[in-house]
Structures are given as C-alpha cells and as structure tokens.
C-alpha cells in the first residue's frame, strides 16, 4: 500500500467513524429529547433541532466516505465544521456555564472531545494526501538605501508602532528560535495578535518567522523578508507561504486584504528608511 493509499484510508476511516457517531448521536438526541433535556437543563426542542442537524451531517459525510474516491474538499469542510463544533462547545462551557446543568456540561465536553479527535484524524489524512496545496503571496519594493539600513528598521520591532500600518506593534528578540509578539491590523480595522517563532535571521539578508493558529494542520504562515543589494540600494521581497486546511477558505481574503497589507507596509518602510538613511548613488 502506498503512502497515498494509506492517507486516503485514514481520511475514509475517520469520515466513516465520524458519520456513524454523528448519526447515532443525532438519533439519540431526537428519540430521547425529553429525558436528555432534563439532564442537560435545556428545552427538548433544542435537542431535537440539534439532533436533526447532526444526523443529517452524519449522513452527508457517510456518502462521501463510501465513494470510490474520497472528496478531499468535502473532507476539509467536515474538519472545519468539526472544529466549529469544538470551539462553540468550549465557548459555552467556559463563557456560559449557567446555561446547562453539570451533567449537561460533562456530556457536551465528552462529545466535543470525540469530535475533536475526528477532526485531527481527518486533518492528518488530508495533509498526507496533499489535499491542501500551500498558497504563497509575494510582494517587493525597491528602497534607495543599503541592506544594512533596511535591516535596522525591519528588525526594530518596537519601532513598528511609529510607522507600520500593517504590523502595528512588535516585540521580541530577532534570533532563531525566539518567540515574537506581533499585532497586525486587519482590513476592517480590528487587530489580531500572533506569537510566531523566528525561523531565520541572517543579517542583513533574511528575516523569517512562522506563526499558526495553535491547532496543527489548521492554518500556518511562514512570513519572510529577503533583502538583496542592488546598484541603487535594496530590493525587499516581502512574502508569506500559507499552509493548512483553512487555506482554501481564506484564499480570497489573502489575495486581497492580506496582500494589500503587505504592500502598505512595504511603501511605509520605504518612506521611513529613505527619510533618514544615506541615499545610494
């Protein structure tokens, strides 16, 4: 059996197990809505609606698991929905514990744990099958200053708040293996904080970090800056390679909003450096 066959088998088996668990859980929720409602401290109609949805979800992925060739797109969607269930369950358990009885919270936690296992197994199978190709964004700009001058501004993370419209704040030591903290401005005006790890720091040529959402295989970005000396100064190549199950879902956002953030940062960096650095002839 080839590695591709094993990966397909892993996806298929985990989808099948997920389908059976979902259908059985849905039927139980519908059939015993009144009894379970008393245990969980919710209205019976809530369990009936959830049961119908979960059973339908199970039937849909069962059909995918039984196909001759597994639909990796549908498998990715299944993982995302499973993760959505786990996240929703965690929010309810942590943020709104008063909505359910202690028994209900234990039941929700147990179901969420099982769903989380299915998501991990399906994600591993999809990843091994090469079902989610990476996405790469590449931008570049010419800066009329030496690579050393560009490097000085690029690696001054606390200084970002003075000029950077994309990575609006940063801290940490620029050295391989060190964890940074960067705060990025989203297109809609909100800010998101990441804690990536420095994977390369070669002065004055390459600065790279790797960040992720914390769940292996879900979404990660390898953010990279390459500085190349030219006759007039420095060519800065600002790029990032995105990997993980969420890449197809976020592709349009990356192409438009994230790329625009890269380009805005490039222009601002050029202006910042050329204002103070000695110009190249």
VOVO-569408 format. One record per residue (C-alpha): residue in three letters; x, y, z. Coordinates in steps of 0.02 Angstrom, whole numbers, plus 50000, padded with zeros to 5 digits. Last residue first. Example, Ala and Ser with C-alpha at 12.3 -4.5 7.8 and 13.67 -1.06 7.14 Angstrom:
residues 2
SER506844994750357;ALA506154977550390;
END
This chain:
residues 281
UNK512065283249712;UNK511345276149871;UNK510465287849991;UNK511015288850173;UNK509585282850284;UNK508375295050371;UNK506895298850259;UNK507315284550142;UNK507035271950281;UNK505315277950335;UNK504685280550158;UNK505255263250104;UNK504515255450260;UNK502835263950229;UNK502805257750050;UNK503215239950100;UNK501955240050243;UNK500565245650126;UNK501055232050003;UNK500995218450135;UNK499305224750200;UNK498595224850023;UNK499175206850003;UNK498245202350162;UNK496635210750106;UNK496525204849927;UNK497395188449893;UNK497355182750075;UNK495495186350089;UNK495155176849930;UNK496165161649989;UNK495395160850164;UNK494295145450137;UNK495575136850026;UNK496945139950158;UNK495895133850305;UNK496555116050298;UNK498355121150319;UNK499765130650235;UNK500155148850199;UNK501795154650123;UNK502235172850153;UNK503205185850055;UNK504085202750066;UNK505495204149940;UNK506495219849976;UNK507645225649836;UNK509005236449910;UNK510015251449856;UNK510325259149686;UNK511545246449615;UNK510605232349700;UNK510825222549864;UNK509515209549901;UNK508485209150061;UNK507305194550090;UNK505835196050213;UNK504825180550257;UNK503195175950343;UNK502895157250354;UNK501025156150391;UNK500025142550474;UNK498225136550469;UNK497335120650526;UNK498695107350515;UNK499185108150698;UNK497985118750803;UNK498885133850876;UNK498275146550749;UNK500005147050671;UNK501545157850653;UNK503245155150574;UNK504525169250565;UNK505805174650436;UNK507145188150422;UNK508395186550280;UNK509845196750211;UNK510665209150329;UNK510905199850443;UNK510315181850440;UNK508795178750550;UNK507855162850509;UNK506495152850596;UNK505885165950720;UNK504365158950812;UNK502675167250796;UNK501595174550936;UNK500105182450849;UNK498975197050900;UNK497495202150793;UNK496865220050772;UNK495185225750702;UNK495045239350571;UNK494115230150434;UNK495735227250337;UNK496565218950486;UNK497945227450584;UNK499265215250645;UNK499995213950820;UNK501645204850835;UNK502365195250982;UNK503995186250948;UNK504605169351007;UNK506455165750990;UNK507075150250900;UNK508195159550777;UNK508565177250837;UNK507615193550818;UNK507225196151002;UNK505445200451049;UNK504185214251021;UNK503005220550887;UNK501675233350852;UNK500655239650704;UNK501105225650585;UNK500065232750443;UNK500135251850451;UNK501965252050509;UNK502705269150551;UNK502885272850736;UNK502115256750801;UNK503435246950708;UNK504825254150817;UNK504595240550948;UNK505055227850811;UNK506705235750759;UNK507125221250642;UNK506485229650483;UNK507215246650527;UNK508995240450552;UNK508855228150408;UNK508395241950286;UNK509925252050338;UNK511055236850324;UNK510305232550155;UNK510865249750093;UNK509615263250047;UNK508545268249899;UNK507215255149929;UNK506485244949785;UNK504885235449825;UNK504275217549825;UNK502715207249851;UNK502475188349855;UNK500985178849924;UNK501075159949926;UNK499685147249949;UNK500055129450002;UNK499165114749920;UNK497815106550026;UNK497465088549976;UNK499255082649986;UNK498655065450041;UNK499665066950200;UNK498785083150243;UNK497065076050209;UNK497425060950319;UNK498095071650460;UNK496585083150452;UNK495375068550458;UNK496245061650612;UNK496295078650699;UNK494465082550661;UNK493905065350720;UNK494825067850885;UNK493985084850907;UNK492275076950879;UNK492645064551019;UNK493185078651136;UNK491655088951091;UNK490515074351134;UNK491345072351304;UNK491295090951343;UNK489465092151295;UNK489035077451407;UNK490015084651554;UNK489175101451532;UNK487465093451526;UNK487785083751684;UNK488325099851773;UNK486695108151715;UNK486715119651566;UNK486555138251527;UNK487505143151685;UNK489155137651608;UNK489095152251484;UNK490875157651445;UNK491885142051482;UNK490715128051434;UNK489775137751301;UNK491365144451221;UNK492175127251226;UNK490655119351142;UNK490675132551006;UNK492535129450977;UNK492275110550968;UNK490785112150850;UNK491725124350737;UNK493195112250735;UNK492025098750673;UNK491325110550541;UNK493085114650481;UNK493555096250477;UNK491985092050378;UNK492365105950254;UNK494095098650226;UNK493315081450197;UNK492105089250073;UNK493575096249976;UNK494515079949993;UNK493115070649904;UNK493595052549938;UNK493755041949782;UNK492675026249767;UNK491335034749869;UNK490805027150036;UNK491625040550143;UNK490745054350048;UNK489035046350073;UNK489415044450258;UNK489885062850263;UNK488125067850213;UNK487265055350328;UNK488245061550477;UNK487795079750442;UNK485965074850429;UNK486075066050597;UNK486915081350675;UNK485605093250607;UNK484135082650660;UNK484875080150832;UNK485225098650856;UNK483405102750815;UNK482765089150931;UNK483975094151069;UNK483385112151063;UNK481565106751059;UNK481815097451222;UNK482255113751313;UNK483905113951406;UNK484485108351579;UNK485635094751519;UNK484875080351615;UNK483085086151595;UNK483355089251410;UNK484105072051393;UNK482495064151453;UNK481395074751340;UNK482495073251186;UNK482665054351199;UNK482235049651020;UNK482905065550940;UNK484545066351037;UNK484795047651017;UNK484525048950828;UNK485775063150816;UNK487085054150919;UNK486905038450813;UNK487035048650653;UNK488525058650714;UNK489485043650781;UNK489185033950620;UNK489725048550512;UNK491275052350615;UNK491805034050606;UNK491565034250417;UNK492495050750399;UNK493925043950506;UNK494015028150401;UNK493965037450235;UNK495275050250285;UNK496425036850353;UNK496155025750202;UNK496555040150083;UNK498155043350181;UNK498615024950174;UNK498295024449987;UNK499355040049962;UNK500765032250065;UNK500715017049951;UNK500005000050000;
END
